[in-house]
Amino acid sequence: MPRPLQARTLVAKSEIYVSAASIWEISIKAAIGKLTADPREVLAALGPAGFIDLPITGDHATQVADLPPIHCNPFDRLLDAQALAEPMRLLKTSITRRTSGSTRAPFRPDIFAHSA
Protein backbone atom coordinates (compact mmCIF):
# COMPACT_ATOMS: atom_id res chain seq x y z
CA MET A 1 0.00 0.00 0.00
CA PRO A 2 1.46 3.44 -0.91
CA ARG A 3 2.55 5.59 2.05
CA PRO A 4 -0.13 8.31 1.59
CA LEU A 5 -2.82 5.64 1.53
CA GLN A 6 -1.34 3.99 4.64
CA ALA A 7 -1.42 7.35 6.44
CA ARG A 8 -5.03 8.00 5.41
CA THR A 9 -6.04 4.52 6.60
CA LEU A 10 -4.28 5.05 9.94
CA VAL A 11 -5.91 8.46 10.40
CA ALA A 12 -9.36 7.11 9.55
CA LYS A 13 -9.24 4.51 12.33
CA SER A 14 -7.35 6.47 14.99
CA GLU A 15 -7.74 9.21 17.53
CA ILE A 16 -5.84 12.21 16.17
CA TYR A 17 -3.82 14.48 18.45
CA VAL A 18 -2.16 17.83 17.82
CA SER A 19 0.75 18.70 20.07
CA ALA A 20 0.84 21.86 22.14
CA ALA A 21 4.31 22.25 20.58
CA SER A 22 2.63 22.84 17.20
CA ILE A 23 0.37 25.51 18.67
CA TRP A 24 3.40 27.07 20.35
CA GLU A 25 5.27 27.13 17.02
CA ILE A 26 2.26 28.70 15.29
CA SER A 27 2.12 31.37 18.01
CA ILE A 28 5.79 32.27 17.66
CA LYS A 29 5.71 32.36 13.85
CA ALA A 30 2.53 34.45 13.82
CA ALA A 31 4.04 36.90 16.32
CA ILE A 32 7.15 37.49 14.18
CA GLY A 33 5.20 37.74 10.92
CA LYS A 34 6.32 34.47 9.33
CA LEU A 35 2.82 33.04 9.43
CA THR A 36 -0.64 34.45 8.88
CA ALA A 37 -2.65 32.53 11.43
CA ASP A 38 -4.33 33.32 14.71
CA PRO A 39 -3.11 30.66 17.15
CA ARG A 40 -6.23 31.10 19.28
CA GLU A 41 -8.42 30.34 16.26
CA VAL A 42 -6.29 27.31 15.38
CA LEU A 43 -6.55 25.98 18.93
CA ALA A 44 -10.30 26.66 19.09
CA ALA A 45 -10.83 24.78 15.80
CA LEU A 46 -9.08 21.58 16.94
CA GLY A 47 -11.90 20.13 19.04
CA PRO A 48 -14.71 20.74 16.55
CA ALA A 49 -12.51 19.23 13.81
CA GLY A 50 -12.13 16.05 15.86
CA PHE A 51 -8.56 16.62 17.05
CA ILE A 52 -7.39 16.09 20.62
CA ASP A 53 -4.90 18.40 22.32
CA LEU A 54 -1.64 16.68 23.32
CA PRO A 55 -0.02 18.63 26.16
CA ILE A 56 3.73 18.79 26.69
CA THR A 57 4.81 16.86 29.79
CA GLY A 58 8.04 16.64 31.73
CA ASP A 59 8.56 13.15 30.29
CA HIS A 60 8.33 14.59 26.78
CA ALA A 61 10.86 17.29 27.62
CA THR A 62 13.38 14.87 29.12
CA GLN A 63 13.02 12.47 26.18
CA VAL A 64 14.55 15.19 23.96
CA ALA A 65 17.93 14.53 25.62
CA ASP A 66 17.92 10.97 24.26
CA LEU A 67 17.36 11.94 20.62
CA PRO A 68 20.16 11.76 18.07
CA PRO A 69 21.15 15.11 16.52
CA ILE A 70 19.25 14.55 13.27
CA HIS A 71 17.86 18.10 13.27
CA CYS A 72 18.18 21.16 15.46
CA ASN A 73 14.64 22.57 15.25
CA PRO A 74 13.41 22.48 18.88
CA PHE A 75 9.79 21.98 17.86
CA ASP A 76 10.60 19.01 15.64
CA ARG A 77 12.76 17.53 18.40
CA LEU A 78 9.91 17.88 20.90
CA LEU A 79 7.44 16.26 18.47
CA ASP A 80 9.85 13.35 17.98
CA ALA A 81 10.23 13.02 21.75
CA GLN A 82 6.45 12.96 22.20
CA ALA A 83 6.18 10.24 19.58
CA LEU A 84 8.72 8.16 21.49
CA ALA A 85 7.17 8.78 24.91
CA GLU A 86 3.56 8.12 23.87
CA PRO A 87 2.09 5.07 22.17
CA MET A 88 1.44 7.16 19.06
CA ARG A 89 2.72 7.57 15.52
CA LEU A 90 3.84 11.00 14.42
CA LEU A 91 2.47 11.92 11.00
CA LYS A 92 4.45 14.81 9.58
CA THR A 93 2.83 17.13 7.10
CA SER A 94 4.81 18.42 4.19
CA ILE A 95 4.32 22.10 3.54
CA THR A 96 6.03 24.72 1.51
CA ARG A 97 7.42 27.29 3.89
CA ARG A 98 7.71 29.89 1.11
CA THR A 99 5.18 30.71 -1.54
CA SER A 100 5.76 32.64 -4.73
CA GLY A 101 6.26 36.30 -3.91
CA SER A 102 5.65 35.86 -0.18
CA THR A 103 7.44 34.48 2.85
CA ARG A 104 4.10 33.59 4.42
CA ALA A 105 2.57 30.21 3.82
CA PRO A 106 -0.35 28.28 5.27
CA PHE A 107 0.62 26.12 8.21
CA ARG A 108 -0.69 22.63 8.89
CA PRO A 109 0.41 21.24 12.25
CA ASP A 110 1.94 17.79 12.46
CA ILE A 111 -0.45 15.26 13.98
CA PHE A 112 -0.22 12.14 16.08
CA ALA A 113 -2.33 9.03 15.45
CA HIS A 114 -3.28 6.70 18.27
CA SER A 115 -5.18 3.56 17.33
CA ALA A 116 -8.00 3.15 19.81
ZIJOCOR-V166960 format. One record per backbone hydrogen bond with DSSP energy under -1.0 kcal/mol. NH is the residue of the N-H (numbers start at 1). CO is the residue of the C=O. E is the energy in kcal/mol with one decimal. If there is no record, write none. Layout:
NH	CO	E
NH	CO	E
This chain:
6	2	-2.3
7	3	-2.6
8	4	-2.3
9	5	-2.4
10	6	-2.5
11	7	-2.7
12	8	-2.4
13	9	-1.2
14	11	-1.3
15	114	-2.9
17	112	-2.8
18	52	-2.5
20	54	-2.7
23	19	-1.3
24	20	-2.5
25	21	-2.4
26	22	-2.3
27	23	-2.4
28	24	-2.3
29	25	-2.6
30	26	-2.5
31	27	-2.1
32	28	-1.6
34	29	-2.1
35	29	-1.1
37	35	-1.0
42	38	-2.3
43	39	-2.6
44	40	-2.5
45	41	-1.7
49	45	-1.4
50	47	-2.0
51	46	-2.7
52	16	-2.5
54	18	-2.6
61	57	-2.1
62	58	-2.5
63	59	-1.7
65	62	-1.1
66	63	-1.3
67	64	-1.5
70	68	-2.3
77	73	-2.3
78	74	-2.0
79	75	-2.4
80	76	-2.5
81	77	-2.3
82	78	-2.5
83	79	-2.2
84	80	-1.8
85	81	-2.4
86	82	-2.2
88	86	-2.0
89	113	-2.4
91	111	-3.4
99	102	-1.7
102	99	-2.3
111	91	-2.1
112	17	-2.8
113	89	-2.7
114	15	-2.5
